[in-house]
């Protein structure tokens, strides 16, 4: 009888333990279903915001400190009157500059990794009333990515028979970010003017050398 009684108590404890474990599992699944889209959305906003600031600062500094000038990037063919007939882009120097900028952009991501992502516990519930409430949880952020760039020309009227020729760099930085249990990605794009000059005469044709 004692053996049966002990076995019965043990079975009862196991039953209650299983029920409690099941309840916690259900609560975790519900919480996770509410928290995941909120965490991923907030993480994407966080990464995109900081990556944009860092990218613009770092690349702008790189362009400002570069020794390249307009005449290093293009050569202009003129007629006897000095009017521009065509513009040849110097692909070798442009590609070298693009490679430098791409490397600089990727290295700048280390600044983002030094920061910490935070989220209010209330935000994770998905309940409007709880947004911004409760203590914050801080997460280390792991970041990686790659950069793609494109150089293109643009022309703007700058007065009678004058055209402002700009050489622009479009930079697309793809960022992958993760915190424990969550990951996301985003693309940050910026356009920078890397050189410009005033051309007298009609707008010339553009050629890549």
Buried (B, 14 or more C-beta within 10 A) or exposed (E): EEEEEEEEEEEEEEEEEEEEEEEEEEEEEEEEEBBBEBBBEBBBEBBBEBBBBBBBEBBEEBBEEBEBEBEBBBEBEBEEEEBBEEBBBBEEBBEEBBEBBBEBBBEBBEBBEEBEBEBBEBBBBBEEEBBEEBEEBEBEBEBEBEBBBEBEEEEEEBEEEEBBBBBBBEBBBBBBBBBEEBEBBBEBEBEBEBBBBEBBBEEBEBEEE
